[in-house]
Amino acid sequence: MIDYIIANKTWIFSGIGILVITGIGSFIAIIFKRKKKNNSSQNQSSGNNSVNIQTNGNVTVNQTSASYTEIREIALDVFKANFMVSTGNSQKTANKRAEHITEEFLGRLQEENPSGLGAAEEPDFQDALFTVQKEYAKSGDAKLGDILVDLLINRSKEQHRSLIQLVLNEAIKTAPKLTQEQLAILSVIFLLRYTAQLNITCLENLGDYLDKYIQQQIPHLNKGDAYYQHLQYAGCGNIELGSVELSRIWESHYQGLFFKGFDLSLEEKTRISEGSFSTFIIPCLNNPSKFQVNALTQKNLEEKLSKSNLRESEKTFIKELFNRNKMSYDEIKTKITEIRPYMSDFYNIWEKSSMKKFQLTSVGIAIGHANIKKTNGEFTDLSIWIN
């Protein structure tokens, strides 16, 4: 071959020779490319939550959410990259606290909302988690940590941008700005003004409720105006011009517990059909020698009447009886402090502070709700109040 090239070098390296060689080379290249394309042509199919990768054969890779360990590592990496303090010892303390609160959160998340692990990969949620880490790293306050974890657990349940998601994000940022006294204030106002326990059917039940939810908050309550002004500044509520009497709240939620009782003449008894009398009229809880209407609240009575077959005249008469011979606000106060003497201190705080005229915002409700859960365990889902 070499001898042939040397013998014909004049022709080969002439313009015609180069043109011929170039044409042959191009033809060979086209054939090679077509062959390569045919050899590498592949048909692919994949299942749900998977992605295809093209190689000499089919490879299917399943896409899954990050594991507990991966999320923990990501969360701690984010914290260490963004939270800086001036001294080595301080950084060690901060890192240790961040690890503790992260593990506390992830542990509870696995128990209460395992599907929420997927939310931990979202930037907005990672920001909320970093806020929790940062605030706990600064304070090391175990009670605050519990509240922040509870708020974050609730946040993990909100996969889409919604009102409750926005409220929880703000609550996570706001809770660290509050004192134990202010957390107690939010909890008590939330309980009294925004909730009612429908399973309370007698004064004994009410006393148990006060023991469980109110008594333990009383030592932390404060009458100082500055506490309420700061709560307003932090966006947890507003100090209104008007006020609400505490006894009015008891009456609104539990009117059936605060009757003095009434007598019924023979004529009045005939105004209610005999078959329905025992359903709607019972001996008075506070004076068994008299009668009262068998309903806890006005709404409760309306619901019972709507399900009955009573004539309209009977319904109207029973509604009139429901407002007959009720206790006054002062008498309700006396009854409450009689069954639970410590409530005398609570009445004093309510009446002599801005508590009686403080109305909560959605953020205040979320924080008060979280503080109750921290103290008492399970409580009705937050979405009842924020939706």
JOJO-V150047 format. One line per field, one symbol per residue. phi: phi as a letter, one per 20 degrees, with the letter a starting at -180 (. if undefined). psi: psi as a letter, one per 40 degrees, with the letter a starting at -180 (. if undefined). A space follows every 50 residues. Layout:
phi=???
psi=???
This chain:
phi=.ffffffdffffefgffffffffffffffffffffffffefcdcbbeflc cececfcecddfecffegfffffffffffffddccfdfffffffffffff fffffffffffebgffgfffeegfffffffffgfffffdmffffgfffff ffffffedfdfbffffffgffffegfedefffffgffffgffeccbefee cbffffffffffdegfegfefceggfffffffffnerceefeccfffffg ffecgfeceenbecfgffffecggfdgffdccfffebgfddbfebecgfg fgffffeedfffffffffffffdelfffffffgfffffebgfffffgffg fdcfgfcddfefffffffffffffednfbgggffdcb
psi=dddddddfddddeidddddddddddddddddddddddddehihiiiaifi iihhaeahhhhhhiiiiddddddddddddddehhididdddddddddddd ddddddddddddgdeedddeehdddddddddddddddddehddddddddd dddddeegdihidddddddddddddeeiidddddddddddddeeihheeh eidddddddddddddedddeiiehdddddddddefeahhidiihhddddd dddfdeefieiiihiddddeehiddededehiihdegeeiiihgididdd ddddddeifiidddddddddddehfiiiddddddddeddgdeeddddddd dfiedefhhiiddddddddddddddebiiiideddh.
